[in-house]
Amino acid sequence: MYYFLLSLCHNHHSAEDLVQETFFRAHLYLENFQGKNVKAWLFTVAYHVFIDQFRKNKRLVIKEDDFFQRKMDNAQRIEETIVLKEDIQRVIDILKILPEKQKMAVLLADFHELTTEEAAAVMNVSPTYFKVLLFRGRQIIRQRRKEFHE
């Protein structure tokens, strides 16, 4: 939950506050929960908490550089690390220009590894529409990365 919110708000302290607010709201509305998938429900609550905060602040930043540090630690050579860091930064930059729903679909599916059904529930869309958003978001990322390499 923390990493999901961190990827949305780009601030460690804000993400911690949002996690706390998420579980507070989940506790308040737990008696109203009638679904079977608690994970998807909690991500939905977290998403709504973030949206409320976003509307207050009117600012959205995708990721901090240290979020991807785990990915770079796997690279064994300095050259691989540099190439990986540049590639990650390009993906971050591309995510910033994606439409909001496509960005959320890519974040939920590719970065937070939610299933199609879970992510669709978080976004309050049908699984079919979620797949369309995810496909289009990934397609834009591929096109922009290809343009960069040419």
Secondary structure, DSSP 8 states (H G I E B T S, - for coil): -HHHHHHHH--HHHHHHHHHHHHHHHHHHGGG---S-HHHHHHHHHHHHHHHHHHHH-------GGGGHHHHHT--SHHHHHHHHHHHHHHHHHHHHS-HHHHHHHIIIIIS---HHHHHHHHTS-HHHHHHHHHHHHHHHHHHHHHHH-
